Amino acid sequence: MITLHHLNNSRSQRIIWLLEELGVEYEIKFYERHPVTIRAPQALKDVHPLGKSPVISDDKTGITLAESGAIVEYLVHTYGPHLKPNEGSANYWQYQYWMHFSEGSLMPPMLISLVFTQLQKAPMPFFIKPVAKMIAQKTMDSFVSPNLKSILGFINHHLAENTWFCGDEISGADFQMSFPLEAAMSRGIINDNYPHIVKYIQTYQARAAYQAGLEKGGEYAYA
């Protein structure tokens, strides 16, 4: 039995989708974010020292594992080798690329964007607020937004030529890429300017396993 420690509105939703696609037996332990800080509860630190989600525990192997990418790799390797291209093939290296791209290239500018957006809304002394807003806006305009535009244009072009990230078949890379794309779309960063990304998201969200994962995972703001 696999146990998934699941935090609402988090990266762990893509792991529920993957578990549904694999058809393996699993259970979900639910955790809720703090309503003010939006942080994970202390209880998650009893599962993993960093107190973040997702974390899985597998009774079959005795392994407890954190980090979405590592979890996807583990589940694919152990229960779904068909979701990974043959080692050494061109698609295999595409698989490796997009597995790392998700958190290595796409998520950092999105997180910076979120931080600076929140900074402009945060309470602060009136004489500091104009300066803080100016710095935040300048950073967004000169660095974050152009970087995101370039990255999303690159992804859109790739998906114009490929049904899935590694060609004609769904793979672990698609599960790994799903969360940052959904988060970007929910914030309006992805729009009709990136039609192939929009179509891609709509395609996988229509899958029966994805919909089943939504029903089991509970609140999820990015679907």
SULTA-V117248 format. One record per residue. N is the residue number from 0. RES is the residue in one letter. SS is DSSP state (@ for helix, = for strand, . for the rest). PHI is phi in whole degrees, -180 to 180 (none if undefined). Layout:
N/RES/SS/PHI
N/RES/SS/PHI
//
This chain:
0/M/./none
1/I/=/-98
2/T/=/-110
3/L/=/-106
4/H/=/-91
5/H/=/-114
6/L/=/-102
7/N/./-61
8/N/./52
9/S/./-140
10/R/./-63
11/S/@/-69
12/Q/@/-63
13/R/@/-69
14/I/@/-74
15/I/@/-61
16/W/@/-58
17/L/@/-62
18/L/@/-61
19/E/@/-67
20/E/@/-63
21/L/@/-76
22/G/./71
23/V/./-89
24/E/./-78
25/Y/=/-154
26/E/=/-131
27/I/=/-115
28/K/=/-106
29/F/=/-95
30/Y/=/-135
31/E/./-113
32/R/./-69
33/H/./-66
34/P/./-64
35/V/./-100
36/T/./-83
37/I/./65
38/R/./-83
39/A/./-70
40/P/./-73
41/Q/@/-58
42/A/@/-58
43/L/@/-68
44/K/@/-71
45/D/@/-74
46/V/./-93
47/H/./-145
48/P/./-55
49/L/./-81
50/G/./64
51/K/./-119
52/S/./-125
53/P/./-88
54/V/=/-137
55/I/=/-121
56/S/=/-125
57/D/=/-117
58/D/./-64
59/K/./-64
60/T/./-113
61/G/./76
62/I/=/-93
63/T/=/-116
64/L/=/-140
65/A/=/-111
66/E/./77
67/S/@/-54
68/G/@/-61
69/A/@/-66
70/I/@/-65
71/V/@/-60
72/E/@/-60
73/Y/@/-64
74/L/@/-65
75/V/@/-65
76/H/@/-63
77/T/@/-86
78/Y/@/-124
79/G/./-147
80/P/@/-59
81/H/@/-68
82/L/@/-93
83/K/./-135
84/P/./-60
85/N/./-59
86/E/./-59
87/G/./92
88/S/./-76
89/A/@/-61
90/N/@/-68
91/Y/@/-62
92/W/@/-75
93/Q/@/-63
94/Y/@/-58
95/Q/@/-61
96/Y/@/-61
97/W/@/-72
98/M/@/-61
99/H/@/-84
100/F/@/-61
101/S/@/-52
102/E/@/-96
103/G/@/-86
104/S/@/-115
105/L/@/-85
106/M/@/-70
107/P/@/-56
108/P/@/-66
109/M/@/-68
110/L/@/-67
111/I/@/-63
112/S/@/-59
113/L/@/-64
114/V/@/-62
115/F/@/-72
116/T/@/-66
117/Q/@/-69
118/L/@/-60
119/Q/@/-68
120/K/@/-98
121/A/./-70
122/P/./-68
123/M/./-163
124/P/./-55
125/F/@/-58
126/F/@/-79
127/I/@/-96
128/K/@/-55
129/P/@/-61
130/V/@/-69
131/A/@/-62
132/K/@/-65
133/M/@/-65
134/I/@/-64
135/A/@/-62
136/Q/@/-67
137/K/@/-66
138/T/@/-63
139/M/@/-62
140/D/@/-71
141/S/@/-94
142/F/@/-127
143/V/@/-67
144/S/@/-62
145/P/@/-61
146/N/@/-65
147/L/@/-63
148/K/@/-61
149/S/@/-66
150/I/@/-64
151/L/@/-69
152/G/@/-63
153/F/@/-63
154/I/@/-65
155/N/@/-60
156/H/@/-64
157/H/@/-63
158/L/@/-76
159/A/@/-69
160/E/@/-109
161/N/./-139
162/T/./-66
163/W/=/-123
164/F/./-66
165/C/./-115
166/G/=/112
167/D/./-91
168/E/./-122
169/I/./-64
170/S/./-144
171/G/@/-57
172/A/@/-63
173/D/@/-69
174/F/@/-67
175/Q/@/-66
176/M/@/-80
177/S/@/-64
178/F/@/-63
179/P/@/-63
180/L/@/-69
181/E/@/-65
182/A/@/-64
183/A/@/-66
184/M/@/-69
185/S/@/-66
186/R/./-94
187/G/./81
188/I/./-72
189/I/./-97
190/N/./-144
191/D/@/-66
192/N/@/-71
193/Y/@/-125
194/P/@/-62
195/H/@/-75
196/I/@/-69
197/V/@/-59
198/K/@/-62
199/Y/@/-61
200/I/@/-61
201/Q/@/-62
202/T/@/-66
203/Y/@/-77
204/Q/@/-70
205/A/./-84
206/R/./-66
207/A/@/-59
208/A/@/-66
209/Y/@/-65
210/Q/@/-65
211/A/@/-64
212/G/@/-64
213/L/@/-64
214/E/@/-64
215/K/@/-84
216/G/@/-83
217/G/./81
218/E/./-52
219/Y/./-153
220/A/./-79
221/Y/./-106
222/A/./-80
//
